[in-house]
Amino acid sequence: MGSYTVRKNLFENAGSGLTSAVYWVGDARSISLRLDGSTQTVLGTNQEGRDAALSMDTLNWSTLTRMVALATLMDIAPGFRWLCVQRSGSTGTAVLELQQMV
């Protein structure tokens, strides 16, 4: 069984918004996140269904980690369904790397 890597800029369509797009990570074998710029908080949820995750109801999201303004690549243990990042300023970037099975 093979695998492939998907890379996604989470703030690609966010403009100057402070919350990234919500991204499905439920079928990922491994999750890495490259953060750079402003202070960023990585959030995860295990909500069922796309509509539940996209609601951004803060009661359904858990803080996975918070990084303070430095460039770093971090691994996150898989096991949840949805991921997003919140940044403190409009200049932070977050690139998600998922390794998925074929």
C-alpha positions in Angstrom: 0.0 0.0 0.0 1.4 3.4 -1.0 1.1 6.9 0.3 1.3 10.4 -0.9 1.7 13.9 0.6 -0.7 16.8 0.3 0.4 20.3 1.1 -2.1 23.1 1.7 -1.6 26.7 2.6 -4.4 27.2 5.2 -4.5 30.9 4.9 -4.5 30.9 1.1 -8.1 32.2 0.8 -8.3 33.9 4.2 -6.9 37.2 3.0 -6.2 39.2 6.1 -8.6 37.0 8.2 -7.4 35.7 11.5 -8.9 32.2 11.1 -7.8 29.8 8.4 -9.9 27.5 6.3 -11.1 24.3 8.1 -9.3 21.3 6.7 -10.3 17.6 6.8 -7.4 15.5 8.4 -9.5 12.5 9.5 -7.9 10.1 7.1 -4.3 11.3 7.4 -1.5 8.9 8.4 0.7 11.7 9.6 0.1 15.5 10.1 2.8 18.2 9.9 2.3 21.9 10.2 4.7 24.7 9.2 3.9 27.9 11.1 5.6 31.3 10.5 4.8 34.8 11.5 2.4 35.9 14.2 1.4 33.9 17.3 -0.8 31.0 16.1 -3.2 28.6 17.8 -3.8 25.2 16.2 -7.3 23.9 16.8 -8.8 20.5 16.2 -12.2 18.9 16.5 -13.8 15.5 16.1 -17.2 16.7 15.2 -19.1 14.6 12.7 -20.1 16.1 9.4 -18.8 19.1 7.5 -21.5 21.5 8.7 -20.7 20.9 12.4 -17.0 21.5 11.9 -17.5 24.6 9.7 -19.7 26.3 12.3 -16.6 27.2 14.3 -18.6 26.9 17.5 -15.8 27.3 20.1 -17.3 24.7 22.3 -16.6 22.0 19.7 -12.9 22.9 19.1 -9.9 22.1 21.3 -6.6 23.9 21.3 -3.8 21.5 20.2 -0.9 23.9 20.6 0.0 27.6 20.5 3.2 28.8 18.8 4.7 32.3 19.4 6.0 34.0 16.3 8.7 31.7 15.1 9.2 29.6 12.0 8.8 25.9 12.9 7.7 22.6 11.5 5.8 20.5 14.0 4.2 17.0 13.9 0.7 16.6 15.3 -0.6 13.2 16.3 -3.5 12.1 14.0 -6.8 11.0 15.4 -9.2 13.9 15.0 -11.3 14.9 12.0 -10.8 18.7 11.4 -8.0 21.2 11.8 -7.8 25.0 11.6 -5.4 27.7 12.7 -6.0 31.1 14.3 -3.4 33.8 14.0 -2.9 37.0 16.1 -2.0 39.2 13.0 -2.6 39.1 9.3 1.0 38.1 8.4 1.2 34.6 9.8 1.3 31.6 7.5 0.4 28.0 8.1 1.2 25.2 5.6 -0.4 21.8 6.4 1.4 18.6 5.2 -0.7 15.4 5.3 0.6 11.9 4.4 -2.3 9.8 3.2 -2.6 6.2 2.3 -3.6 5.2 -1.2 
